[in-house]
Amino acid sequence: MPAMWKRRSLPRVGMAIVRGRSMTPTLLEGDRLLVRYGAEPRAGRLAVVRFSDGVVAVKRLDHQASGEWWVVRDNAFEGRDSWSGGAIVPDGVLAVVLARLWPRPGRLPGPPGAVGR
């Protein structure tokens, strides 16, 4: 008699490497991030997103409007965000950042200047 069991789906995790300076001071060029695919996006969290032109980047989730996420950068002088590249459709949020793996392992702080977020 075959054993009946239900396969649990394991969380899909991966790694992202930061390129560019749009997320400084929170993230620096070359930081390695632990990310989780399929995690529930929440405002204030960092996420790997795909803009409508196909560019993939790490950005901060700001707010949702009409089902789309608006993302921002932590560095006001570099890079792009939703104000320059448009909102991110729900499928465009590819993964949520869980932690920095290297070179400074640990949890990531909230947006610069935020208190209690």
N, C-alpha and C positions, 0 to 999 in steps of 0.2 A: 504494500500500500504506500503510495507516494506521500511524503510529508507535505503538508499544506503550510505554507508560510507566506507572509506578505513582505515583499522587499521594501525596506525603508529607503526613501530618497535621501542621500547624504547631502549636506550643504555643499554647494559648489564654491570653492574658494580658489583664489589665484593671486597673482602678483602683478602690480603695475609699477612702472618706472616713470618718475617725474621728469619731464623735459620742459625747459623754459622756466621763466621767472614770474608767471602770472599769479602764483599762489604763495609767494614769499610775503611775510616771514614764516608762515605756517609750514610750508614745504619748500625744499631747496632742490635744485637741479641734481638728479641722480638718486634722490630718496627712493627706497623700495617700499611699496605699500602692500599690505595684506588686504585683499578685497573679497567681498562676498557677492556672488551673482544671485539675482533673484531676491535679495533682501528688500525689505520695505523701505522705500526712501522717506526721509523726514527732513523738514526744513532745518537748516543749520549744519547738517551732515555733509561731509565730503563725498563725492561720487565720481565715478568714471562715466562720462556722458558722450553721446555722439550728436554733434550739431547736424543740421539739415544738409550741409554740404559734405558730410562724411568725416569731418575732422573729429578725432577722439581726444578727449582731454579730461583732466581732473579739475573739477570745479566745486564750489559750495552751492548746495541746494538752498535757494532763497525762499521761494513761495510757489504755490500752484495757482494757476488761473485757467479756467476752462479746460481742466484736465492736463494742461502742459506745465512743465516745471520751468521756472525762471532761475537761472544760475548766475552766480557772481564770482568774481576773482577777488583774492585778498589783496593783491597789489594793484592799486588804482592806475599805475603808470605803465603796466605791461600786459600784453595778452588780450584776450577777448572774453566776452560773457554774453548773456542774453540781450543786453542793450546793444551790442554790436553784431551778434550772430543769430538772434532770434531765440524763441522759447524752444525747449527740448520736449518733444513728444514723449508720452509715457514709455514707449519702447526704446527711447533714446537714453534712458537711465540704465546703463549696462551693469553697474555694480556699485555697491556702497563700500566706502573705505572703512576698515575695521581698526587698523593700527599701522604705524610705521615699523617696518622690520629692520631697516638699515639706513643710515649709519647710527641713528639715535633711536633705538627701539622704544616703543611705548605708544600710549594713547595720544591722540592729537587734540590740541586745544580747539576751542570754538573760534569764531571769527575775531580778528583783532579788535580790541576795544569792547568786546561783548562781556557783559557781566551776568552770571547766572544762567547762561544758555546751555 
